[in-house]
């Protein structure tokens, strides 16, 4: 059987592409090496981690602001928490399987390997099945980066996948890497009773976010976690009693004994796998497949999407690329040209940003200004006990067009949607300021930040007020 389209990988980009292509009338096959479709994000990534972060958030909110209500110390039932995590995953994977069946997408489970630009072999349990296709989409994702000095065979060494299993809660957990994945798992394990130390090689945790937003997160968690920036882990020695860590910073080397280590230093693309380079698809020195804005590779009938291509390794970016690739395969003249891709750390508090950051603007010497509304002036934030947050807009000095935004605080990720849309529509401060936001609400802070920048605010002193 020859398929119109073969999709290698069933992660968020893969199934988005396969389902969209099927909806456009194409005969589609999707190959996945794992038993269930959904890829890293759904099975061992963003979905199960959010299930655990939901539990962590309940614990931390109860601990943060009782306001006259006293709560007993929580009783932790790890088995029940694991069940919540797995039932969340199972619900979504079963729904995906039903949607694939409903769309008549042929799903094959096994290890896919390109034999040519029009054929692929699928190996499972020693048996090989060969498929022919007219066009193909590579959606093979990425994998966790491994460090040469880490004793991975020791069960006390965790990665982003094994950490989600919650086999036990260590007394002292070292997070190696201060990115979003590491900090989200730090939030989970700290809420369940672990002492947390985060070691980050760079000069700040949560690289990519503006420092003023990260500072709020650090200040909120200063009594919960220890953050070591500009700190390199150079060695890990496993003994029966502990994992002995060698840390190196500007003051030299020192040792730290911990019960467990979570290695979360980033991910690497899978572009060198599955016979991809062998069929002529160009990749760069890091293993990323090179594509244009229509997700086309160097081979005319082969496309690539998601983590295996350049750009932020984010599921929502991957899904949109999946739609674009499928539509191009079906003959549509479309391109992947977003003005803004949101990033969210689902920590406590959440940190979210989109578009141009203030840090990037300074590096590029762009003429921008910022408007920052502190949640300490928000009625809803005061009533809810979440006044440590802030909402920031980055806008062009001459036109007041919004170029970026950042929010830190409760539900920051949910508040970011309006600002992502505003950037895509080319909105100005006035457009947002004249949009009536419900009072009292946290999303009102978006409108008030715009009013602050536009000079129409009455909820704070107005620097642009006419002086008598």
N, C-alpha and C positions, 0 to 999 in steps of 0.2 A: 504494500500500500504506500502510495506517495501522498504526503501531506502538503497542503498549501503553506503551512507554517509549523516549524518545530521550535518549541521553547525549552531550553536546557536550564532547569532550575525552577522551583515552584515557590520561591520567596515572594515577598510583596510585589516586587517588580515583575517576576515571572508569571504569577497567576493573574496580575492586572493585565499584562500583555496578552496572555492566552485567552482570558475571558473577553477582553475587548475585541480581539481578532475574531473570536467565535461569534460575537454579537454582530460583527460586520460581514458575516456569511462565509468565513474561511473555515476550511477543514484543519483542525489544530490538534497537535500532540504535545504533551508536556511531560518531560522526563525529570524525575526526582530520585536522588539516591537514598533519601531517608524514608522510613515507612509511612510518614504522614506528610501531606503537603503543607505549605505555609512558611517554610524556610526558617532561618535563624530567628527573625523577629518574632514570629508567632510561637514557635516551639520552645526556643531557649534564649529569648532576648527580650524585646521591649514589652511583649504582652505578659509573660509570667513575672517579669520584674515589676510591672505596674500593679499586678495583683498583690505582690508582697509590699510594695510601697503604700498601697491603700491601707493595709494592716498597720504598717509603721506609722502612717499619718494619724490614724485613730489613737494610737498610743501616745504619740508626741503632742497632739492637740489636747488630750486629756491632761497631760503633764504640764503643758504650757500655760493654759488660762482656765482655771477652775471658776474664778469669780464668785466665790461663796459656796461652790459645790465641791466637796471633798471626795476624791476617788481613791479606792484602795489600790495597792500595787497590783498591776495586772498579772494574771496567771497565764503563762505561755504554754500553749499546746501546739508543739511543732507539727504533729501529725495533722491536726485540723488546719493549720496554716498551709501545709503542703497540699492538702486536699483542695483548698480554695484555689491555690495556684494552678493545680493540674486540671481542675474542673473548668477553670476559665479557658485554658488552652484547648481542652477537649471539645468544649462547646464551639469554639471558633474553627478548629480543624474539621470537625464534622460538618459544619455549615459550608466550608469551602469545598469539601468533597461532594456535597449535594449540588452546589452551584456548578461544579465541573461536570457532573453527570447531566444536570439540566441543560447545559450548553453543549453537550456532546463533545466535550474536550476529552480526548483519549489520554488518560494518565498512565504512564509506565513507571514502575518503581525499579531502580537499578542504577548502576554507574554508567553515565553517558560518556561517550568518547567519539569525537569527530573522526570519521574515516576519510572524508573528502568534503568539498564545499556543498555537496548535495546528499550526503549520507552520514548516519550516526549509528554506532553500535551501543546497545544497552546490555550490560552484564549483570546478572543476578544469580547467585547460587551456582556459579560456574556455567550457566547457560547464557548464550549470546543471541540477542535478537537485533536484526538490522532494520533501520528505518530510512526511507528516502523522503526528501523534502525539497520544496522549491525555494523557500526562504527560511532562515533560522534566526532566533534571538538568543544571545548568550546572556544568561542571568544567574551566573554561578556564584555571585557574592564574594564574601571575604572570610578570613579566618583570624583568630587571635594571634598576635605577634608573640613569639616565644623568645626568651632570653637565655643565652648559653650557660649561665652560672646557676640557673634555678633548678633544684632537684625535683622535677615534675613527678617522679614516681612516688614521692612522699604524699600521703593522703592529706596532709596538712597544707599542701600547696593547692590553692583554688584558682580557677579562671572564671570568666563571666558565666560560663555554663554550669560548672560544678557548684559555684556559690549559690545558684538558684535552688539547688536541691535541699538546702538547709538541713544537712545531715546532723550538724551540731552547731551550737553557738560558742565560739572560742572565748576565753577570758580576755585575750588581747589579740586583736586582728590588725595586721599591717596591710594597708592598701597601697600597692605599688603602682602609682600613676594617679594623678589628680584630675582625670577627665570625667566626663558625665557618667560613664558606666561605673567607674570606681566610686564616685561620690554617691550615686544612687544606692549601690550596695552597702556603702558605709552607713547611709541613713537607715537601711533595713536592719543591719546587724547591730548598730548602736541602740536602736529602739528595742531590740530583743535582748539587750543586756551586755553586749561586747564593748570593751574599751577599744577605741579606734585611733590609730595613727595613720596619717596620709603622708606619703613621701612623693613629692613631685619634682622632677628635674628642672622644669621651667621656673620663671620668677613669679608665677601665680597659678593657683588651681583653676580649673574650669577655663582653660585656654579658649579664646574666641569671644568670651563675654567681656564686657567692659569691667575694669577694676572696681568701679564704684558699686556695681551690682554685686560682684563677688564679695566685696567687703561686707555687705549686709548679711550675706550667707555665713561668712566667717564669724562675724560678730554674734549672730544668733546661735551659732554652734560652738562658740569658744569654750564652753564648759562641757561639751559633749565629745568633741574630737580635738586631736592635735594635728595641726597642719605644718608640715615641713617643706618649704619651697626651696628651690635651688639646692636640692638634696638628691644625691645619686646613691642608689643601692648597688654596691659593687660585688657583694658576695652573700650567699646564704648557706650556712652550715647546719645540717640537720642532726640533732642529737635526740635521744629518747625523751629528754626533759623539755626541750624547746627548739625553736628555730632561731639560730643566732645570726643576726643581721649586721652587716658592715655598712654603715652610712658614711657618705663623704659630702661635706659642704665646704663653705669658704673658710671655716675654722679647722678643717682637717677631718680625720676619720674618727668614728666612735662606734660603739657596739650597742645593739638593742636586742633583747630576747623577747620573742613573741610566741604565741600558741599557734598562729596560723597566718598565712600570707595569701592575699588575693592579688594576682598579677593582672593588671588592667592597663597596659601601656599602649593600647591601640590595636588596630587591625590591618591586615595586609590583603590585597586583592588576589583572587584565584585565577588571574589571567594566564598563568603558565600551565594550567591544568587542562584536562579533557581534550587534549590534542588541538587546542586553540591556536598556538603559534604554528603548528605543523601544517595547517591548511592555509597559511598565508595571512592570517589576521595579525596586524601589527600591534605590539604591546610596547610599553616603555620600560625603562630599566627597573622600575619598581613592580612591574607585573600588571599595570593598569592597561586595559584595552583602549586604544585610541579611537575616538568617535567624533562625528560632527554634531551639529545641533538637531539633526534628524535621527540620531543614534546609529548612523551607518558606520561600519568599520571599513577597513581598507579593502575588504572583499565585498563586491557589490550586493550580494544577496544575504549577507550576514550582518546582523545588528547586535548591539550590546547595550545593556542597561544596568542600573543599580550600582552596588558597591564595587563591581569589577571595573567600573569606569571612573573617570575623574569627577571631582565634586564631593560635597559632604556625604559621608556614609550614613544617610538617613532614610528610613523606610518611606516617608511621604515623598521625598524627592524621587526615590526609585519607582514608586507606583505611578507617578506622573510621567516619568520616562517610559514606563511600560505602555501607557496609553498612546503616547506619541509614536513609539516604534510600531505598535500594532496598526495604527492608522496610516502610517507611511507604507507599511507592507501592503495594506489594503488599497493603496493608490491615492491617499489623501495628501494634500500639500500642506503639511503642518510642521512645526519645529518646537523644540524644547528651549524656550527663551524666558524663563521666569525673571522677574525683577528682584524677587526676594524669596528666600527659603528659610522658614522659621527653625530655630533651634530651642529645645526646651530641656532643662535639667529638672527632673521630677523629684527634686530633693525637698528638704524641709528647712527653709521655705523654698518654693520653686524659683528658678531663674530662667527667664525666657528672653530671647532677642531675635530680631529679624532685620534684614537689610544692612545698611551701612552702620558699623559701630563707630563710636566716638574715637576709639583707638585707631581704627583704619583711616578715618578722616584726617586725623593728625599726621599719620604716616604719609598720606598722600597730599598733605597740605591743602586740603579742600576748604573752601570758605563756608563752614557750617556753624550753626549755633545749636544749643541744646535747651530744652525746656523740661525741667524736672519737677514733678509734683510729688511732695512727700506724703505718704499715707498717714502721717501723724496729723494731717489736716483733713483727713477723710472721715466723715461721720460713720460710715459703715465699718471702716477699719478700726476706729476707736471702739465702737460697740462690740466688735468681734475680737478685740485684743490682738490685732495683727498690724500694729502701727509701724513696725520696723520696715515696711515695704516702701517702694517708690516706683513711679512710672516716668520714663524718660523718652522724649522725642528728639531725634536728630534731624535738623532741617536745613535746607539751603538758605544762606543768609540773604540773598537777593530776592528770591522768589517765594520763600517760605514753604517750598514744597517738601513734604516729609520724605526723607531718604532712609531712615532707620528708626528703630525703637528698641527699648529694653525695659523689662519689668522684673522686679524681684518682690516676692510676697506670696501670700496664699492664692492659689489658683492662677498664678501668673501665666501659665501656659494657655489657659482658657481665655484670658483677656487679650492674648496676642493676635487672635484671628482678625479682629477689626483692623488692626494696624497693618497686618500683612495685606489685607484687601486694599487699604488706603494707599499703600505704596504701589501696588499693582495698578491702581486707578490714577496714580499721579496726584493724589490729594494734597492740598495745602493745609496749613494750620487752621485757616479760616473754615475750610470744609468740615474739619473734625469739630472745631469749636462751635459751629452753628448746628451740628447734629445734636439733638436733645438726648442726653444720657439720663437714664433713670436715677432718681435720688431716693434714698441713699443706696449706693451700690459700689462695688469695687471697680467695675468698668467705668464708672463715672470719672475715675482718676484719669482716664484717657482723654476725655473731653476737657477736664480741668487743666491737664498739662498743655493741651492745645491752646486753651484760653490764656494760660500763662505766657506762652510764646507769642501769641497774637496781640497781647496787651489788653484783653477784655475781661480778665479775671476779677472777681469780687470776693472769692473765698480765701485769697491771700493778698498781701500788699502788692500793688501793681506798679512795677518800675516804669511802665509806660504811661502812667496817669499824667494828665495835664497839670502842671504846677501853676498855682495861682500866684 
